[in-house]
Amino acid sequence: MGVVPVRLLVDDCVIYPLLEVPFQGVVECTGAEPDDETNIQKHDLHVEGIVFSPIQKYDTATCALNLHLIIKAIVKACVIVSREEILKVNAASQMCNCD
């Protein structure tokens, strides 16, 4: 989860110098359990696109046209989930029986 900073311009005039569009996502990790001691690393976060969906509403009481924007951010991320395991190797025993 995080935020994508967006500056809103209308006819080259800055309306909002900084909007923060939140994003969040879920990554399915086969074999990982919630109680596991895992290491999570996020790499290469970048915005692939921003989608604006304008919704116009006419207010009959004030005779005004209101514009609502739905802003969606499409973010691509590389997530590395790892777990350390200790392997016990019996190095003192022979690997083969050679007589």
Distance bins in CASP14 RR format, pairs under 12 A and 6 or more apart:
PFRMAT RR
TARGET T0000
AUTHOR 0000-0000-0000
RMODE 2
METHOD distances of the structure
MODEL  1
1 21 0 0 0 0 0 1 0 0 0 0 0
1 22 1 0 0 1 0 0 0 0 0 0 0
1 23 1 0 0 1 0 0 0 0 0 0 0
1 24 1 1 0 0 0 0 0 0 0 0 0
1 25 1 0 0 1 0 0 0 0 0 0 0
1 26 0 0 0 0 1 0 0 0 0 0 0
1 27 0 0 0 0 0 1 0 0 0 0 0
1 42 0 0 0 0 0 1 0 0 0 0 0
1 45 0 0 0 0 0 1 0 0 0 0 0
1 73 0 0 0 0 0 1 0 0 0 0 0
1 75 0 0 0 0 1 0 0 0 0 0 0
1 77 0 0 0 0 0 1 0 0 0 0 0
2 20 0 0 0 0 1 0 0 0 0 0 0
2 21 0 0 0 0 1 0 0 0 0 0 0
2 22 1 0 0 1 0 0 0 0 0 0 0
2 23 1 0 1 0 0 0 0 0 0 0 0
2 24 1 0 0 1 0 0 0 0 0 0 0
2 25 0 0 0 0 1 0 0 0 0 0 0
2 42 0 0 0 0 0 1 0 0 0 0 0
2 45 0 0 0 0 1 0 0 0 0 0 0
2 47 0 0 0 0 0 1 0 0 0 0 0
2 73 0 0 0 0 1 0 0 0 0 0 0
2 75 0 0 0 0 1 0 0 0 0 0 0
2 77 0 0 0 0 0 1 0 0 0 0 0
3 18 0 0 0 0 0 1 0 0 0 0 0
3 19 0 0 0 0 1 0 0 0 0 0 0
3 20 1 0 1 0 0 0 0 0 0 0 0
3 21 1 0 0 1 0 0 0 0 0 0 0
3 22 1 0 1 0 0 0 0 0 0 0 0
3 23 1 0 0 1 0 0 0 0 0 0 0
3 24 0 0 0 0 0 1 0 0 0 0 0
3 45 0 0 0 0 0 1 0 0 0 0 0
3 47 0 0 0 0 0 1 0 0 0 0 0
3 71 0 0 0 0 0 1 0 0 0 0 0
3 73 0 0 0 0 1 0 0 0 0 0 0
3 75 0 0 0 0 1 0 0 0 0 0 0
4 18 0 0 0 0 0 1 0 0 0 0 0
4 19 0 0 0 0 1 0 0 0 0 0 0
4 20 1 0 0 1 0 0 0 0 0 0 0
4 21 1 0 1 0 0 0 0 0 0 0 0
4 22 0 0 0 0 1 0 0 0 0 0 0
4 23 1 0 0 1 0 0 0 0 0 0 0
4 24 0 0 0 0 0 1 0 0 0 0 0
4 45 0 0 0 0 1 0 0 0 0 0 0
4 46 0 0 0 0 1 0 0 0 0 0 0
4 47 1 0 1 0 0 0 0 0 0 0 0
4 48 0 0 0 0 0 1 0 0 0 0 0
4 49 0 0 0 0 1 0 0 0 0 0 0
4 50 1 0 0 1 0 0 0 0 0 0 0
4 51 0 0 0 0 0 1 0 0 0 0 0
4 71 0 0 0 0 1 0 0 0 0 0 0
4 72 0 0 0 0 1 0 0 0 0 0 0
4 73 1 0 1 0 0 0 0 0 0 0 0
4 74 0 0 0 0 1 0 0 0 0 0 0
4 75 1 0 0 1 0 0 0 0 0 0 0
4 76 0 0 0 0 0 1 0 0 0 0 0
4 77 0 0 0 0 0 1 0 0 0 0 0
5 16 0 0 0 0 0 1 0 0 0 0 0
5 17 0 0 0 0 1 0 0 0 0 0 0
5 18 1 0 1 0 0 0 0 0 0 0 0
5 19 1 0 0 1 0 0 0 0 0 0 0
5 20 1 0 0 1 0 0 0 0 0 0 0
5 21 1 0 0 1 0 0 0 0 0 0 0
5 22 0 0 0 0 0 1 0 0 0 0 0
5 23 0 0 0 0 0 1 0 0 0 0 0
5 47 0 0 0 0 1 0 0 0 0 0 0
5 50 0 0 0 0 0 1 0 0 0 0 0
5 71 0 0 0 0 0 1 0 0 0 0 0
5 73 0 0 0 0 1 0 0 0 0 0 0
6 14 0 0 0 0 0 1 0 0 0 0 0
6 15 0 0 0 0 0 1 0 0 0 0 0
6 16 1 0 0 1 0 0 0 0 0 0 0
6 17 0 0 0 0 0 1 0 0 0 0 0
6 18 1 0 0 1 0 0 0 0 0 0 0
6 19 1 0 1 0 0 0 0 0 0 0 0
6 20 1 0 0 1 0 0 0 0 0 0 0
6 21 1 0 1 0 0 0 0 0 0 0 0
6 22 0 0 0 0 0 1 0 0 0 0 0
6 23 0 0 0 0 0 1 0 0 0 0 0
6 47 0 0 0 0 1 0 0 0 0 0 0
6 49 0 0 0 0 0 1 0 0 0 0 0
6 50 1 0 0 1 0 0 0 0 0 0 0
6 51 0 0 0 0 0 1 0 0 0 0 0
6 52 0 0 0 0 1 0 0 0 0 0 0
6 69 0 0 0 0 0 1 0 0 0 0 0
6 71 1 0 0 1 0 0 0 0 0 0 0
6 72 0 0 0 0 0 1 0 0 0 0 0
6 73 1 0 0 1 0 0 0 0 0 0 0
7 13 0 0 0 0 0 1 0 0 0 0 0
7 14 1 0 0 1 0 0 0 0 0 0 0
7 15 0 0 0 0 1 0 0 0 0 0 0
7 16 1 0 0 1 0 0 0 0 0 0 0
7 17 1 0 1 0 0 0 0 0 0 0 0
7 18 1 0 0 1 0 0 0 0 0 0 0
7 19 1 0 0 1 0 0 0 0 0 0 0
7 20 0 0 0 0 0 1 0 0 0 0 0
7 21 0 0 0 0 0 1 0 0 0 0 0
7 50 0 0 0 0 0 1 0 0 0 0 0
7 71 0 0 0 0 0 1 0 0 0 0 0
8 14 1 0 0 1 0 0 0 0 0 0 0
8 15 1 0 1 0 0 0 0 0 0 0 0
8 16 1 0 1 0 0 0 0 0 0 0 0
8 17 0 0 0 0 1 0 0 0 0 0 0
8 18 0 0 0 0 1 0 0 0 0 0 0
8 19 1 0 1 0 0 0 0 0 0 0 0
8 20 0 0 0 0 0 1 0 0 0 0 0
8 21 0 0 0 0 0 1 0 0 0 0 0
8 50 0 0 0 0 0 1 0 0 0 0 0
8 52 0 0 0 0 1 0 0 0 0 0 0
8 54 0 0 0 0 0 1 0 0 0 0 0
8 67 0 0 0 0 0 1 0 0 0 0 0
8 69 1 0 0 1 0 0 0 0 0 0 0
8 71 0 0 0 0 1 0 0 0 0 0 0
9 15 1 0 0 1 0 0 0 0 0 0 0
9 16 0 0 0 0 1 0 0 0 0 0 0
9 17 0 0 0 0 1 0 0 0 0 0 0
9 19 0 0 0 0 0 1 0 0 0 0 0
9 52 0 0 0 0 0 1 0 0 0 0 0
10 16 0 0 0 0 1 0 0 0 0 0 0
10 52 0 0 0 0 0 1 0 0 0 0 0
10 54 0 0 0 0 0 1 0 0 0 0 0
10 67 0 0 0 0 1 0 0 0 0 0 0
10 69 0 0 0 0 0 1 0 0 0 0 0
15 67 0 0 0 0 0 1 0 0 0 0 0
15 69 0 0 0 0 0 1 0 0 0 0 0
16 69 0 0 0 0 0 1 0 0 0 0 0
16 71 0 0 0 0 0 1 0 0 0 0 0
19 50 0 0 0 0 0 1 0 0 0 0 0
19 52 0 0 0 0 0 1 0 0 0 0 0
19 69 0 0 0 0 1 0 0 0 0 0 0
19 71 1 0 0 1 0 0 0 0 0 0 0
19 73 0 0 0 0 0 1 0 0 0 0 0
20 71 0 0 0 0 0 1 0 0 0 0 0
20 73 0 0 0 0 1 0 0 0 0 0 0
21 47 0 0 0 0 1 0 0 0 0 0 0
21 49 0 0 0 0 0 1 0 0 0 0 0
21 50 1 0 0 1 0 0 0 0 0 0 0
21 51 0 0 0 0 0 1 0 0 0 0 0
21 52 0 0 0 0 0 1 0 0 0 0 0
21 69 0 0 0 0 0 1 0 0 0 0 0
21 70 0 0 0 0 0 1 0 0 0 0 0
21 71 1 0 1 0 0 0 0 0 0 0 0
21 72 1 0 0 1 0 0 0 0 0 0 0
21 73 1 0 1 0 0 0 0 0 0 0 0
21 74 0 0 0 0 0 1 0 0 0 0 0
21 75 0 0 0 0 1 0 0 0 0 0 0
22 71 0 0 0 0 0 1 0 0 0 0 0
22 72 0 0 0 0 0 1 0 0 0 0 0
22 73 0 0 0 0 1 0 0 0 0 0 0
22 75 0 0 0 0 0 1 0 0 0 0 0
23 45 0 0 0 0 1 0 0 0 0 0 0
23 47 0 0 0 0 1 0 0 0 0 0 0
23 48 0 0 0 0 0 1 0 0 0 0 0
23 49 0 0 0 0 0 1 0 0 0 0 0
23 50 0 0 0 0 0 1 0 0 0 0 0
23 71 0 0 0 0 0 1 0 0 0 0 0
23 72 0 0 0 0 1 0 0 0 0 0 0
23 73 1 0 1 0 0 0 0 0 0 0 0
23 74 0 0 0 0 1 0 0 0 0 0 0
23 75 1 0 1 0 0 0 0 0 0 0 0
23 76 0 0 0 0 0 1 0 0 0 0 0
23 77 0 0 0 0 1 0 0 0 0 0 0
24 73 0 0 0 0 0 1 0 0 0 0 0
24 75 0 0 0 0 1 0 0 0 0 0 0
24 77 0 0 0 0 0 1 0 0 0 0 0
25 42 0 0 0 0 0 1 0 0 0 0 0
25 45 0 0 0 0 0 1 0 0 0 0 0
25 73 0 0 0 0 0 1 0 0 0 0 0
25 74 0 0 0 0 0 1 0 0 0 0 0
25 75 0 0 0 0 1 0 0 0 0 0 0
25 76 0 0 0 0 0 1 0 0 0 0 0
25 77 0 0 0 0 1 0 0 0 0 0 0
25 79 0 0 0 0 1 0 0 0 0 0 0
26 77 0 0 0 0 0 1 0 0 0 0 0
26 79 0 0 0 0 0 1 0 0 0 0 0
27 38 0 0 0 0 0 1 0 0 0 0 0
27 40 0 0 0 0 1 0 0 0 0 0 0
27 41 0 0 0 0 0 1 0 0 0 0 0
27 42 0 0 0 0 1 0 0 0 0 0 0
27 77 0 0 0 0 1 0 0 0 0 0 0
27 78 0 0 0 0 0 1 0 0 0 0 0
27 79 1 0 1 0 0 0 0 0 0 0 0
27 80 0 0 0 0 0 1 0 0 0 0 0
27 81 1 0 0 1 0 0 0 0 0 0 0
28 79 0 0 0 0 0 1 0 0 0 0 0
28 81 0 0 0 0 0 1 0 0 0 0 0
29 36 0 0 0 0 1 0 0 0 0 0 0
29 38 0 0 0 0 1 0 0 0 0 0 0
29 39 0 0 0 0 0 1 0 0 0 0 0
29 40 0 0 0 0 1 0 0 0 0 0 0
29 79 0 0 0 0 1 0 0 0 0 0 0
29 80 0 0 0 0 0 1 0 0 0 0 0
29 81 1 0 1 0 0 0 0 0 0 0 0
29 82 0 0 0 0 0 1 0 0 0 0 0
29 83 0 0 0 0 1 0 0 0 0 0 0
30 81 0 0 0 0 0 1 0 0 0 0 0
31 38 0 0 0 0 0 1 0 0 0 0 0
31 81 0 0 0 0 1 0 0 0 0 0 0
31 83 0 0 0 0 1 0 0 0 0 0 0
32 38 1 0 1 0 0 0 0 0 0 0 0
32 39 0 0 0 0 0 1 0 0 0 0 0
32 40 0 0 0 0 1 0 0 0 0 0 0
32 79 0 0 0 0 0 1 0 0 0 0 0
32 80 0 0 0 0 0 1 0 0 0 0 0
32 81 1 0 1 0 0 0 0 0 0 0 0
32 82 0 0 0 0 1 0 0 0 0 0 0
32 83 1 0 0 1 0 0 0 0 0 0 0
33 81 0 0 0 0 0 1 0 0 0 0 0
33 83 0 0 0 0 1 0 0 0 0 0 0
35 83 0 0 0 0 0 1 0 0 0 0 0
36 81 0 0 0 0 1 0 0 0 0 0 0
36 82 0 0 0 0 0 1 0 0 0 0 0
36 83 1 0 1 0 0 0 0 0 0 0 0
36 84 0 0 0 0 0 1 0 0 0 0 0
36 85 0 0 0 0 0 1 0 0 0 0 0
37 81 0 0 0 0 0 1 0 0 0 0 0
37 82 0 0 0 0 0 1 0 0 0 0 0
37 83 1 0 0 1 0 0 0 0 0 0 0
37 84 1 0 0 1 0 0 0 0 0 0 0
37 85 0 0 0 0 0 1 0 0 0 0 0
37 86 0 0 0 0 0 1 0 0 0 0 0
38 79 0 0 0 0 0 1 0 0 0 0 0
38 80 0 0 0 0 0 1 0 0 0 0 0
38 81 1 0 1 0 0 0 0 0 0 0 0
38 82 1 0 0 1 0 0 0 0 0 0 0
38 83 1 0 1 0 0 0 0 0 0 0 0
38 84 0 0 0 0 1 0 0 0 0 0 0
38 85 0 0 0 0 0 1 0 0 0 0 0
39 79 0 0 0 0 0 1 0 0 0 0 0
39 80 1 0 0 1 0 0 0 0 0 0 0
39 81 1 0 0 1 0 0 0 0 0 0 0
39 82 1 0 1 0 0 0 0 0 0 0 0
39 83 1 0 0 1 0 0 0 0 0 0 0
39 84 1 0 0 1 0 0 0 0 0 0 0
39 85 0 0 0 0 0 1 0 0 0 0 0
40 77 0 0 0 0 0 1 0 0 0 0 0
40 78 0 0 0 0 0 1 0 0 0 0 0
40 79 1 0 0 1 0 0 0 0 0 0 0
40 80 1 0 0 1 0 0 0 0 0 0 0
40 81 1 0 1 0 0 0 0 0 0 0 0
40 82 0 0 0 0 1 0 0 0 0 0 0
40 83 0 0 0 0 0 1 0 0 0 0 0
41 77 0 0 0 0 0 1 0 0 0 0 0
41 78 0 0 0 0 1 0 0 0 0 0 0
41 79 1 0 0 1 0 0 0 0 0 0 0
41 80 1 0 1 0 0 0 0 0 0 0 0
41 81 0 0 0 0 1 0 0 0 0 0 0
41 82 1 0 0 1 0 0 0 0 0 0 0
42 75 0 0 0 0 0 1 0 0 0 0 0
42 76 0 0 0 0 0 1 0 0 0 0 0
42 77 1 0 1 0 0 0 0 0 0 0 0
42 78 1 0 0 1 0 0 0 0 0 0 0
42 79 1 0 1 0 0 0 0 0 0 0 0
42 80 1 0 0 1 0 0 0 0 0 0 0
42 81 0 0 0 0 0 1 0 0 0 0 0
43 76 0 0 0 0 0 1 0 0 0 0 0
43 77 1 0 0 1 0 0 0 0 0 0 0
43 78 1 0 1 0 0 0 0 0 0 0 0
43 79 1 0 0 1 0 0 0 0 0 0 0
43 80 1 0 0 1 0 0 0 0 0 0 0
43 81 0 0 0 0 0 1 0 0 0 0 0
44 75 0 0 0 0 0 1 0 0 0 0 0
44 76 1 0 0 1 0 0 0 0 0 0 0
44 77 1 0 0 1 0 0 0 0 0 0 0
44 78 1 0 1 0 0 0 0 0 0 0 0
44 79 0 0 0 0 1 0 0 0 0 0 0
44 80 0 0 0 0 0 1 0 0 0 0 0
45 73 0 0 0 0 0 1 0 0 0 0 0
45 74 0 0 0 0 0 1 0 0 0 0 0
45 75 1 0 0 1 0 0 0 0 0 0 0
45 76 1 0 0 1 0 0 0 0 0 0 0
45 77 1 0 1 0 0 0 0 0 0 0 0
45 78 0 0 0 0 1 0 0 0 0 0 0
45 79 0 0 0 0 1 0 0 0 0 0 0
46 73 0 0 0 0 0 1 0 0 0 0 0
46 74 0 0 0 0 0 1 0 0 0 0 0
46 75 1 0 0 1 0 0 0 0 0 0 0
46 76 1 0 1 0 0 0 0 0 0 0 0
46 77 1 0 0 1 0 0 0 0 0 0 0
46 78 0 0 0 0 1 0 0 0 0 0 0
47 71 0 0 0 0 0 1 0 0 0 0 0
47 72 0 0 0 0 0 1 0 0 0 0 0
47 73 1 0 0 1 0 0 0 0 0 0 0
47 74 1 0 0 1 0 0 0 0 0 0 0
47 75 1 0 1 0 0 0 0 0 0 0 0
47 76 1 0 0 1 0 0 0 0 0 0 0
47 77 0 0 0 0 0 1 0 0 0 0 0
48 72 0 0 0 0 0 1 0 0 0 0 0
48 73 0 0 0 0 1 0 0 0 0 0 0
48 74 1 0 1 0 0 0 0 0 0 0 0
48 75 1 0 0 1 0 0 0 0 0 0 0
48 76 1 0 1 0 0 0 0 0 0 0 0
48 77 0 0 0 0 0 1 0 0 0 0 0
49 71 0 0 0 0 0 1 0 0 0 0 0
49 72 0 0 0 0 1 0 0 0 0 0 0
49 73 1 0 0 1 0 0 0 0 0 0 0
49 74 1 0 1 0 0 0 0 0 0 0 0
49 75 0 0 0 0 1 0 0 0 0 0 0
49 76 0 0 0 0 1 0 0 0 0 0 0
50 69 0 0 0 0 0 1 0 0 0 0 0
50 70 0 0 0 0 0 1 0 0 0 0 0
50 71 1 0 0 1 0 0 0 0 0 0 0
50 72 1 0 0 1 0 0 0 0 0 0 0
50 73 1 0 1 0 0 0 0 0 0 0 0
50 74 1 0 0 1 0 0 0 0 0 0 0
50 75 0 0 0 0 1 0 0 0 0 0 0
51 69 0 0 0 0 0 1 0 0 0 0 0
51 70 0 0 0 0 1 0 0 0 0 0 0
51 71 1 0 0 1 0 0 0 0 0 0 0
51 72 1 0 1 0 0 0 0 0 0 0 0
51 73 0 0 0 0 1 0 0 0 0 0 0
51 74 1 0 0 1 0 0 0 0 0 0 0
51 75 0 0 0 0 0 1 0 0 0 0 0
52 67 0 0 0 0 0 1 0 0 0 0 0
52 68 0 0 0 0 0 1 0 0 0 0 0
52 69 1 0 1 0 0 0 0 0 0 0 0
52 70 1 0 0 1 0 0 0 0 0 0 0
52 71 1 0 1 0 0 0 0 0 0 0 0
52 72 0 0 0 0 1 0 0 0 0 0 0
52 73 0 0 0 0 0 1 0 0 0 0 0
53 67 0 0 0 0 0 1 0 0 0 0 0
53 68 0 0 0 0 1 0 0 0 0 0 0
53 69 1 0 0 1 0 0 0 0 0 0 0
53 70 1 0 1 0 0 0 0 0 0 0 0
53 71 1 0 0 1 0 0 0 0 0 0 0
53 72 1 0 0 1 0 0 0 0 0 0 0
54 65 0 0 0 0 0 1 0 0 0 0 0
54 66 0 0 0 0 0 1 0 0 0 0 0
54 67 1 0 1 0 0 0 0 0 0 0 0
54 68 1 0 0 1 0 0 0 0 0 0 0
54 69 1 0 1 0 0 0 0 0 0 0 0
54 70 1 0 0 1 0 0 0 0 0 0 0
54 71 0 0 0 0 0 1 0 0 0 0 0
55 65 0 0 0 0 0 1 0 0 0 0 0
55 66 0 0 0 0 1 0 0 0 0 0 0
55 67 1 0 0 1 0 0 0 0 0 0 0
55 68 1 0 1 0 0 0 0 0 0 0 0
55 69 1 0 0 1 0 0 0 0 0 0 0
55 70 1 0 0 1 0 0 0 0 0 0 0
55 71 0 0 0 0 0 1 0 0 0 0 0
56 64 0 0 0 0 0 1 0 0 0 0 0
56 65 1 0 0 1 0 0 0 0 0 0 0
56 66 1 0 0 1 0 0 0 0 0 0 0
56 67 1 0 1 0 0 0 0 0 0 0 0
56 68 1 0 0 1 0 0 0 0 0 0 0
56 69 0 0 0 0 0 1 0 0 0 0 0
57 64 0 0 0 0 1 0 0 0 0 0 0
57 65 1 0 0 1 0 0 0 0 0 0 0
57 66 1 0 1 0 0 0 0 0 0 0 0
57 67 1 0 0 1 0 0 0 0 0 0 0
57 68 1 0 0 1 0 0 0 0 0 0 0
57 69 0 0 0 0 0 1 0 0 0 0 0
58 64 1 0 0 1 0 0 0 0 0 0 0
58 65 1 0 1 0 0 0 0 0 0 0 0
58 66 1 0 0 1 0 0 0 0 0 0 0
58 67 0 0 0 0 0 1 0 0 0 0 0
58 68 0 0 0 0 0 1 0 0 0 0 0
59 65 1 0 0 1 0 0 0 0 0 0 0
59 66 1 0 1 0 0 0 0 0 0 0 0
59 67 0 0 0 0 0 1 0 0 0 0 0
59 68 0 0 0 0 0 1 0 0 0 0 0
60 66 0 0 0 0 0 1 0 0 0 0 0
89 95 0 0 0 0 0 1 0 0 0 0 0
END
